[in-house]
Amino acid sequence: MNTVLGAMNTVLRPAVPAADEPAHEQPAGADWAPTRALGRAVLLTGLLLVAGVLLGRVDLVVLATPFALGTAFGLSRRPAEAPRLEVSVADGSFVEGGEIQGGVVVGNPDTVGYDLAVVRTLTPTWLRIERGDRPFVVTVPAGAVIDVELRGTALRWGRHPLGPAAVRAFVGDGLLASQPAVSGARNVRVYPVTEPFHADEAMPRAAGLVGGHRSRRPGEGGELAGVRIFGPGDRLRRIDWRVSLRARQLHVAATLSDRDAEVVLLLDVLAEAGRSGGIDGTASVLDTTVRAAAAIGEHYLHRGDRVSLLEYGPAARRLRPATGRRQYLTLLEWLLDVRAEPSPDEPYDDVFGPHLLSSDALVVVLTPLVDERSAAMLARMVRSGRFVVAVDTLPTGAAPAMRSVWTDVAYRLWRLDRQNTIGQLREHGVPVVRWAGAGSLDLVLRDVARLASAPKAVLR
């Protein structure tokens, strides 16, 4: 048993990774290697001197003198320090389709200036940098620091490594070159675009003490429940003076308490389908899942509800329920590390236990319904008595990348089988709705809330 628990603990990943450490420069050694220009200068000087001595030509010796003096002067200006390099990223939040700002800092700690420094930065696919990964040249004076600005556009959410970068400096009129100095990469955090989402329907079962949902229990809230006679403990500001004057007895306005709810966003990461084209292209399953989760989480956190996130996959990551802006920022950080993790093993189901998943919570499952285990998981959750809403995240035009004679036939059969699975889920009480932004869950939440408030049959 201990062996099994130990193996399961090694699979779990933290909800939010640690903050990125600054990419410290990795200076090269103080070795400066000769360039081809130095070889050509030495060769030319030697040939002129040898020819002058053998042929008795003083003019050839005089002609070789400037080359010899220039080479000696260039070699005498050999630096003792190697160049410094660091990749920097501007502070702030970057979103899909927005502008990103970064830079490469090239430093010269020596007393000898660099004639030029050739810098090249490796750029990821989803960051469209104006300079690209082409090398660029800067002049770095002695003891100076040059900041090369990198601007571009973020095409997709996630953590994208900007770098590593490399620099090679040249001194002595190009006679000496430093060993390449390589810096570490910096992660650029690009948050997903929050698609417009708004749900007007109430929660099936609000369980907290305060919040923005109506409750049937009397208490301090904004929903009027009626007028009653003033009693001990009633507040003076609740007195209805019109009714009191008419009845010649103090009456107060009774209200219903406002309750908050817990919303659990369950992300199915067992399969990925479709092709991600970034903010301006097509959306894959993960794109739709992450953007929808960000939109739903922002909506309910803005209303004062508690929101938590779960992954259905081998890693079983979990974000604890909380409220407020801090939870929203943590939610966005958590979503940056969502990735598809196909696994032949059974996913870790202990996160659905009663000690982690409240029975009063509304569980919104974002799933493409590609893996059979996802449908089985939805059926188990409904049988356990939880309020479940399945959001279909499979792109409309998703199709197999490999094409053959039987691809179209197999794909149609798979589509029919998937439709049968969705029909069986609906028969078992699992509403399945395709994600369409604002209003996607209104009709479903209305039916779930009506089902939750319906009287239950009791056997006698």
N, C-alpha and C positions, 0 to 999 in steps of 0.2 A: 504493500500500500504506500509506504514512504517513497519507494522508487517511482511509482506512478505519479504521485504528487510532485516529486522533484522534476520529473520530465515535463509535467504540465506547467510548472512555474518557469521553466526555461523558455517556454514558447511565448509567454505573455510579454508584451511590449508596453512601455509607459504610454499614458494617454497623450502627453505633450512632451516632446523632446526638450532637452536642455538648451539653453540659449547658445547661439553660435559664438564660438570663441574667435577672437580677432585673428586674422591670418597674418602671423608674424612673418617678417621677411626672413628668407633663408640665404644669407650672403654667401657668395662663393669665396673660395680661398683668395689670398692676395697674389696668386700667380697670374702673371700677364704673359700671354703667349705672343710670339712674333707672327705678324701677318704676312701675306704674300707681297705686300708693298715693301716690307723690310727685306725680304729675300731678293726682290728685284733691285732695290737700292744697293745692297751689298754686292750682288752679282755685277751690276753695271760699274760700280766703283772699282772692283777688282779687275774687270776686263780692261778698263781704261788705264789703270796703273800698270798692269802687265804689258799691255800693248805699248805704252809709253816707254817702259824700260827696255823692252826687246827691240823696238824700232828706233830708240833714241829720240823720241818725240816729246819735247817739253810741253807742247801745247796740249797733248793728251793728259799729261799729269795735272796741268792747270785746270783742264776741264773736269777732271775727277775730283778736284779739291772741294767744290761746293757740295757735291753729293756726299762726300765723306764727312764734311763738317755738319751738314744738315742731318745726316743719320746719327752722328754722335750727339748732337744737341737734342734730337728727339728721344734717344734712349736715355739721356740724362734726366728727362722729365717723367720718369717712370713712377706712377703712384704707388703708395704703400698700402692703400685700402681698396677693397673691392666695392663695387656699387651696391646700393641698398634698393630693395624693391618691396612694395606692398600693394595689395589690391584693397580698395576701400569701396564701401557701399553707403550711400546717403541714408541718413536716418529718416524714417517715415514708413508709411504703409503703401505698398504697391498693389494695384489691382489689375485684373485682366484688361487689356486694351489701354492701360494707362502708361504714362511715361515713367521710365526708371532712370535713376542717376547713380553713377558709380565713377570710379577713377582708378588710375594706376599711379602711385607715388614713387618717383625715381629720385633717390638721394645720392649725393656725392660727399662722403665724409672726409675726403682727402683735400690737400692744399693745391692739388693740380686739377685744373678743369678738364672735363671730357670734351674732346672735339665733337663727338656725337655719341648718342646711345640709341641702339635699336631695340625697341620694345614690341613684344607680341603677346597678346592675351587670347586665351582659349575661351570662346563664347558658346553657351549651350544653344540647343535648337530652338527653344521656346523664348529666347531673348533676342530680339532683332536689334543689334547694336549698329549704329551708324557706321562706325569704322570697321565693323566685322572683325574677323580674326586676322586681318592683314597687318603686317608689321608697320610701325611708324617710327619716325626718327625725331629725337629732341636733342638739344644742346644743353648740357648741365655744367654750369660754372663751378668753381671750387667752393665747397662748403654750402652748396645750394640744394634746394629740394624743388623738383618740378612735378606738378600735378597734372596729369593728362586726363582730361574729362572724357567719360564714356556715357553717352546718352543712347537711349533706344526705347523700344516698346515691348511690354510683356504680353506674350501671346497666349499663355495658358497658366493656370494656377499651379502651385506646387513650390517646392524648394529647388531652385536652379543654381548650380555652382557657377559663379563667375570667376574664371581663372582655371588653372594656375596661369601666372604670367612669367615671362622670362625677359631678361635684359642682358645686352652685351655692349660694353662701352669700348670706345676706341680713343687712344691718346697718342701723343707724339706724331701728329700729322698722319695718323693712320698706321703707324709702324707697329704699335702694340694693341692687343685686344684682350679684354678680360675674359675669364672663364664665365659661362652663362650663369647668372644668378636667377634662381627660380623662387617665386613666392607661392604661398598656399592659396587655395581658392576660398572665396567667400560665398556663402549661401544667400541668394536673393529670395526673400519670402514674397511670393505673389499670391494674394488672396483671391478667392473666386468672386466673380460678379454675382451679386445678390439679385436673382430674378424677382420681378414683382410678385408678391404673394400676399393675400389677405383672405382670412377665413372669418365669416360673420357668425357662424354657428357656435353655440356654446359647447363646452366640454361635456363628455358623457357623465363624468363624476368628478366634481371639484372637491378636493379633500383637504386643502390647506385652511388657514385661518383668515387670511386676507388675500385679496386679488381682484381681478376684473370680471369674474364670472358670477352670474346670478345663482343664488342658493334658495332652497325652500326653508331654510332655518332663519328665524328672526335674529336680527343683530344690527350692528352698525354698517350701513351700506347706502347705496343710492337708489335702490329699487323700492318703490312705495308698496307696502303690503296692506295698508288700511289705516283707520283711525280708531284709537281705543282710549279708555279713561286713564288719566294720569295716575301713575303708581310709584311706589318707592324705588329709587334708583334711576328714574327717567331724567333725562337732561332737559334743562329749561329751553334750550334752543330747539327742541323737538315739539314744543307746544304749538298746537294749531289754534290760533286765536280766533279765527272765524267760527270754527265749530264750538269752541269753548264759550264764546259770547252767546251763541245761539242756544246752547244747551245749558248755560249757566253752571257749567262744571268743567274743570280743566281736562282737556283731551290732548293727546300727543299723536304725532304721525309715526306709525310703526313701519319699519323698513326690514328688508331682507338682507342678510349678511352677504358680503362679497367674498367669494372663495377663489383660491388659486388652484391650479391643476399641475400635474406633472406630465410632461410630454417626453416620451422616449423615442429618439430617432435611431432606428436599427438599420445599419448599412450592410447590405449583402455584398461581400467582396470575393465571393467564390469564383466569379467569372467576369471577364471583360469582353465586350462585343462592340462592333462599330469601330470607326476610325476617328481619332481625335484630330480636328483641324484647327484647334485653337479658338480664340474668341471670334474670328471671322469665318471659321469653317464649320464643318459638321461636328456634332457632339457624340462622344462615345458614352458607354454606360457609366463609367466613372465620372465623366464631365457632368452628365445629368444628375447623378447621385449627389456629388459634392455641391453643386450649385443649388439644387433643391433643398438639401439639408441646411445650407447656409441661410436660404430664404425663410424656411419654416422656423428655424431656430431664432432668427432675428425677429420674426413676427411675434412669437409667443413670449420671448424674453422681453420685448417691448411692452407686452400686456401684463407683465409681472408674474408670469408662470415660471415654474421650474423646468429646465430642459436638461436632459442627459443624452449621451450618445453611446451606442454600442456597435461593435463590428461582429458580423456573423462570418467567421472564417477561422483559420488556424491560429492567428495571433490573439483574437478575442480582446481587442483593446476596449477600454471603457472610460468614459468621462462621467464623473459623478454629477448628480443633479444639483443645480444652483440657479440663482437668478442674478439679474443685473448686467451692467455693461461689462464687468470683469469676466463673467461667464461667457458673454458673447465673443470677447477677444480670445478667450481660451478655446472656445468652440472653433473659431477660425484657424487657430494654430493646430488644433487637433485634426482638422480636415486636410491640412497640407500634407499629412503623412498617410492619407488613405491610398491604398494601392491594391490591385487585384492579386489574390494569392490562391490560385487553384491548388487543391490538395486532394489526394485520393483518400485521406483519412477523414474520419467523422469530425466535423467542427466541434469546438469546445462549447458545450451547451450549459455549463454550470452558471454562466452569466444570466440565464433566464430563471434562476431560482428565486424563491420568494424573499430571500434576504438581500437580493440585489435589485430585483424588479418588482415595484409595487403593484399590487393587484388593482389599485385605482388609477393607474397611469394609462394614458392613451399612447399606444405603441404604433408609430408610423414606420412601416417597413419599406425601405427603398430597395427594390429588388428587380432584376431583369427577368426573373423566373426562367433562367436557362438551366440551372442545376436542379435535379429532382429533390435534392436535400433541402432546398429553399422552400418548396411547396410543403414538404413534410414538416418543416419547422413552423410554418404558418398554421398548419392544421393543429399541431401540438399546442401552440399558444392559445388558439381559440378554444380548444377543449379544456384548457386550464382556467377558462373564465375571464380572460383579459380582453380589453377592447383593442382590436387590431384593425388597422387600415393598411392595405398593401398598395403601394404606388409603383406602377410599372415604369421602369426606367429604360427599357429596351428601345433603341432608336428605330424609327419607322423603316428606314432603308437599310437596316443591318442585314448583311448577306455574307456568305463565306468568301474568303479571299481566294481560296483555291478553286479553280473551275475545271470541271470535267464533263463527260457526257451525262452523268447521272446527278450532277450537282443540283440542277433546278428541281428535279423530281424529289430528291432527298430533302431539299430545303422546304418544299411545299408540304411534304409529309411531317416534317418537324414543326412547321407552323401550325398544322392541324392538331398535332399532339399537344402543343403548347396551349392552343385555344381550349382543348378539352380539359387540360389541367386548370386553367383559369375558371372554366365553368364549374368544375368540381369544387374548387375553393369557394366560389360564391354560394354553391349549394350548402356548404358546411358553415356558412356565415362569415366568410372573409370577404369584405368588399375590396375589389380590385379596380383601381382607377389609374388612367394614364396621366402623367405629370404634364400640366399645361399652364403652369404659373398661377396667377391670381384666380381664385375661385375653384381650384382643382379639387379641394376637399370639402367644399360647402355642402353638397348634396349627401356625400358620404357621412360627414359629421352629423348632419341632421338626422339621418337614419340611425346612426349609432347612439346619439343622445336620446332619441325616442325609444330605442330598445332598452337603454339603461334605465329610463324613468318608467318603463312599463311595469305594472304589478306582476310579481312572481307567484306562480302557482305553488301552493303548499299542500303536501299530502297529509291527511289525517288518518 
